[in-house]
Amino acid sequence: MRAVLSTLVSLALPPRCPACAAVVAADHRFCAACWSDLTFLGPPWCAGCARPFELDRGAVALCGPCLADPPKHDGARAAVAYGPVAKALALRLKYGRRTAFAETAARLMHRVMPEGADLLVSVPLHRWRLWGRGYNQAALIADGLGRLSGTPVRHDLLRRVKATPSLRGLGRRARAKAVRGAFAVDPADRTALLGKSVVLVDDVFTSGATASACAAVLKRAGATRVVILCWARVIEEGDDL
């Protein structure tokens, strides 16, 4: 009976591409056109921010911006470069209430998940934004990664204590200023972070301002290592990719 019902549901509501909504063979799969338009990221890349390198410079090599202004975290990774398809999934997840796409992102992010993680922590939303949206897309992605990797997930350790404006269109310095003092860890929760290797999960990595602010707070609370893991990384004009 379950098999029959599943078949009927699939016929009535067939799986669709997360980016363009074309009918596909199974859930969490992209159509051929959208799949070919995704740019998957991986080494060689900057050990600090995942900026792609044209040539392999070594596993610990940093790009110019990271050498000039070292990030507070211990590296960043992303599944794909931010482009039309990656953007479509991120926006439909974030604003279109397509919460199942968090699992789609997590499946591709799992490929580049750092080894040895003790905890998965999501970048938090301020309570007003959470109440308005109804969910935190980063938390949903972290839950998916937790199921795939078996790594514990904690959404209660890192809090956004200050509402911040949209960072869209702001420069690097303005972004850093906007998120200054926006995050905190309750002193009572510090024992859960003491000596832990943390993977901080978010949907999109742009300048790294939010990631650095979160990482600094987590490290002050006792985490020994904080690596950023995102669905998509914005590639700036002039990068190697």
C-alpha angles and dihedrals in degrees: 000000000000091000091051092048091048090052092049091049091049091052093048096039108022120191112269136202110267091225108039103012094237114153111266136183098257143001118284093023126121123222116255094259095050093042091054090049093058116098109211116211129218142123134000089061140119111287089219106047108004092247102163120248123211090214130034108259096174135280095279099040117131129208122239097264092049091049090051095044111017113212120244090233129072098247140313132240133188133186098221143004115262107259138133096294096041089046092050092055092045094050095044089050095044102040106009097061091237091145094166088071088073087073090049090055093044092054092057094039091054088071091069100032112138117250122242097032115164097186141016113216123182125218102255130230123225110259093248092055091044091052091048096048097034096222144036111242092204090055091051091051091049090052089054092049090048091055092048097045103029089234117145115252124213121187096168102063101072118049133187102225098175127053109235129200122246109284093210111126095010123125124240095267093044091051092051091049092048094056097040109125092001097119134056144169118218110242089232090062097051094095088064090059100039110123093351129141105226131198109205111208126208137152103237132020113205117152096348093239095126092042093051092048092051093044092051091054093046092050093048086053091056109273110142096202134020120186121182120228120187140170095233137011121209108235111211124219109273096031116132096252 
